[in-house]
Amino acid sequence: MPVTLALELSNSTCTVAVHSDSVFHQQDFSDQRGRGVMCAIEKILNDCSIMPTQLEGIYVGIGPGSYTGLRIACSAATMLAYSLNIECHGVSSFEAMAWRVAQQQPISILLDAYRQQYYHAKYAIEDGQLIVVQQAQIIEQDDWQDGDAAMTPNTTAKDILKFIIDYVSKHPDYGSNHLFKAEPLYLRPPAFRQQKKERA
């Protein structure tokens, strides 16, 4: 099995994970958050006796979630992959969590997006395939029905790797549809970003 590494900083739990010899290793560096990401990578590789040159792929959670955390994670993953000349892919943090909690269907994920809004998505698992019922999107908090059941995302780097190894890599026909550029998933419209830039 290839040696792979994953980063996940989309939520309050910041983690790095490695998959090697069919074993998952994970390290939590939430107390350091973004400033500790490179040290966390170095430490987990050292603890697992893995040289950086042994890595064959890097995966990073692209959210939705903390935009600062996502920028740091995507930048670190891209930089490391570039220096090692290996592939780097983005993975939806919501999709990785949906795969982990597959037995808890229906799967509805809700995350505070601030500005009186939520990030929201729905998934289902049918015949071992992840079905995107509703893509991650921004909704107004006033539009959310309190009676609707939803889970708060707590995706970790290990979830990212398990999603890749247990699902994406085993379904070459459609698994690649769940791989994205290693860039933060920013769901607010371009006009909103331009407006912020003009105020800066």
C-alpha positions in Angstrom: 0.0 0.0 0.0 1.3 3.5 -0.8 2.4 5.7 2.1 0.1 8.7 2.3 -0.4 11.7 4.5 -3.4 13.9 5.2 -4.1 17.3 6.8 -7.4 18.5 8.3 -7.7 22.0 9.8 -11.3 22.8 8.7 -12.7 22.7 12.3 -11.5 23.2 15.8 -9.6 19.9 15.8 -6.4 20.2 13.9 -4.9 16.8 12.9 -2.3 15.2 10.6 -2.4 11.5 9.8 -0.3 8.9 7.9 -1.3 5.6 6.4 1.6 3.1 6.1 1.6 -0.7 6.0 -2.2 -0.8 6.4 -2.0 1.1 9.7 -3.4 4.6 10.4 -1.4 7.0 12.6 -2.8 10.3 13.7 -1.6 13.3 15.7 -3.7 16.1 17.2 -2.0 19.5 17.3 -5.2 21.6 18.1 -3.4 23.5 20.8 -1.0 24.9 18.2 -3.4 25.1 15.3 -1.9 26.5 12.1 1.4 27.5 13.4 2.2 23.9 14.4 1.3 22.2 11.1 4.8 21.7 9.8 6.1 20.6 13.2 3.2 18.1 13.4 4.1 16.7 10.0 7.7 16.3 10.9 6.8 14.7 14.2 4.4 12.1 12.9 6.8 11.1 10.1 9.6 10.7 12.7 7.4 8.7 15.1 6.5 6.4 12.2 10.0 6.1 11.0 9.0 7.5 7.6 11.2 9.6 5.4 9.4 12.4 3.5 10.6 10.9 0.3 8.6 7.8 1.1 5.3 9.7 0.8 3.4 8.9 -2.4 0.5 11.2 -2.0 -0.9 14.0 0.2 -4.6 14.7 0.8 -6.0 17.8 2.5 -9.5 18.6 3.8 -10.8 21.6 1.8 -13.9 22.3 4.0 -16.2 23.9 4.2 -15.1 25.3 7.5 -12.5 27.6 9.0 -11.2 29.5 6.0 -7.9 30.5 7.8 -7.3 26.8 8.8 -8.1 25.7 5.3 -5.7 28.2 3.7 -2.9 27.0 6.0 -3.6 23.3 5.4 -3.9 23.7 1.6 -0.7 25.8 1.5 1.3 23.4 3.6 0.0 20.3 1.7 0.7 21.9 -1.7 4.1 23.1 -0.7 5.2 19.7 0.6 3.8 17.9 -2.4 5.6 20.2 -4.8 8.9 19.8 -3.0 8.5 16.0 -3.1 7.1 16.0 -6.7 4.1 13.9 -5.6 0.4 14.3 -6.1 -1.7 16.5 -3.8 -5.5 16.3 -3.8 -8.3 18.1 -1.9 -11.1 16.2 -0.2 -14.4 17.5 1.0 -14.4 17.5 4.8 -18.1 16.9 4.8 -17.9 13.9 2.4 -15.2 12.3 4.5 -17.3 12.7 7.6 -20.4 11.3 5.8 -18.4 8.2 4.9 -17.4 7.7 8.5 -20.9 8.0 9.9 -22.5 6.0 7.0 -24.6 3.9 9.5 -26.3 7.1 10.8 -28.5 7.7 7.8 -29.9 10.1 6.6 -26.7 12.1 6.8 -27.3 15.9 7.2 -24.3 18.0 8.2 -24.6 21.6 9.5 -21.8 24.0 10.5 -22.0 27.6 11.7 -20.7 29.8 8.8 -21.1 33.0 10.9 -22.8 36.1 9.6 -26.1 34.4 10.6 -25.5 31.6 8.1 -24.8 27.8 8.0 -22.9 25.5 5.8 -25.2 22.6 5.0 -25.0 19.4 3.0 -26.9 16.0 2.8 -25.5 12.6 1.9 -26.6 9.0 1.6 -24.8 5.7 1.3 -26.4 3.3 -1.2 -24.9 0.0 -2.2 -21.6 1.1 -0.8 -21.6 4.3 -2.8 -21.5 7.8 -1.4 -24.5 9.8 -2.9 -24.4 13.6 -2.7 -28.0 14.4 -2.0 -27.3 18.1 -1.6 -24.0 19.7 -2.3 -22.4 21.8 0.5 -24.0 25.2 0.4 -24.7 28.4 2.4 -28.1 28.8 3.9 -29.5 31.5 6.2 -29.9 30.5 9.8 -33.5 31.7 9.7 -34.2 29.2 7.0 -33.1 26.2 9.1 -35.8 24.2 10.7 -34.8 23.4 14.3 -36.6 20.1 14.2 -34.4 18.8 11.4 -31.7 16.5 12.7 -28.1 17.4 11.7 -24.6 16.6 12.8 -21.8 19.1 13.4 -18.7 18.2 11.4 -15.6 17.0 13.4 -13.6 15.5 10.5 -10.0 14.4 11.2 -7.1 13.7 9.0 -7.6 10.0 9.6 -11.2 10.3 8.2 -9.7 11.9 5.1 -7.3 9.0 4.6 -9.9 6.3 5.4 -12.3 7.9 2.9 -9.5 7.8 0.2 -8.3 4.2 1.0 -11.7 2.6 1.8 -13.8 4.3 -0.9 -12.1 6.5 -3.5 -9.2 4.2 -4.4 -11.5 1.1 -4.5 -13.9 2.7 -7.0 -11.8 4.0 -9.9 -14.9 4.5 -12.1 -16.3 7.2 -10.0 -14.1 7.6 -6.9 -12.1 10.4 -8.7 -15.2 12.5 -8.7 -14.5 13.0 -5.0 -11.0 14.4 -5.5 -10.6 18.2 -5.9 -7.9 20.8 -6.2 -6.0 21.5 -2.9 -7.8 24.8 -2.5 -10.2 26.0 0.3 -13.8 25.4 -0.6 -15.2 28.9 -0.3 -19.0 28.9 -0.8 -19.7 32.6 -0.6 -20.2 34.3 -3.9 -17.3 36.2 -5.7 -19.2 39.5 -5.1 -18.9 39.0 -1.4 -15.2 38.4 -1.6 -14.7 41.5 -3.8 -16.8 43.6 -1.4 -14.5 42.5 1.5 -11.4 43.3 -0.5 -12.7 46.8 -1.4 -13.3 47.6 2.3 -9.8 46.4 3.3 
